[in-house]
Amino acid sequence: MSSLALLVVLLFVLLGVMVFGSLVYLAHRHPSCREPLLVGLAGVAVLAALVTPIVPR
């Protein structure tokens, strides 16, 4: 992997952490949404599903 690809992977990891944190915060402020951890993990899973085909290129 080139250093550019590694930087892109790092960017996606940081984006995933940010999405996870924001979804957990949203679910915590509005508990009727679901349990905060499940909402955050669902968001990260969707992000990972979108990013996974991009990373091997």
N, C-alpha and C positions, 0 to 999 in steps of 0.2 A: 504494500500500500504506500502511496506517496504521502508526503507530509500534508498536502492539500486535502486528500481524502480523510486523513486522521483529524484534521481541523474541522472538517464538515461533520464527522461523526461526533466530535466533542460538542459542536454547536447543537446538534440534534439531542444529545444527552442533556445539555443545559436547558434546552427548550422543553424537553420532557419533564425535567424537575420543576420548571416554572409552571407548566400546565398542571402538573400534579398538585403543586402547592395552591394554585388559584382555585382548582376544583374542590380541593379539601376545604379551603376557606369558604367558598360559596356554599358548600353543603353544610358547613358548621354554622354559618349565619342563618341558613334556611333549612332546618332539620327535616322538614317535610320532603326534601328532595330524595334522600336516602342516607345511609350511613356514610360519613365523609371518606373513609378509606376506600370503600367500594367505588364511589364516584370517581375518586382520583385515580385508582387503578384502571378503571374503565377508560378514562381519558388517555392515560399513558399507553394502554393496549391499542387503542385506535391509532395513536401517533406512531407507535412501533410498527403496526401493520402497514401504515403508509410509507414509512421510511425504509423498512427492510428491503424492498426491491431496489432502492436507490443505492444502498451502501456497497453491494458487491461490484458495482460498475467501476 
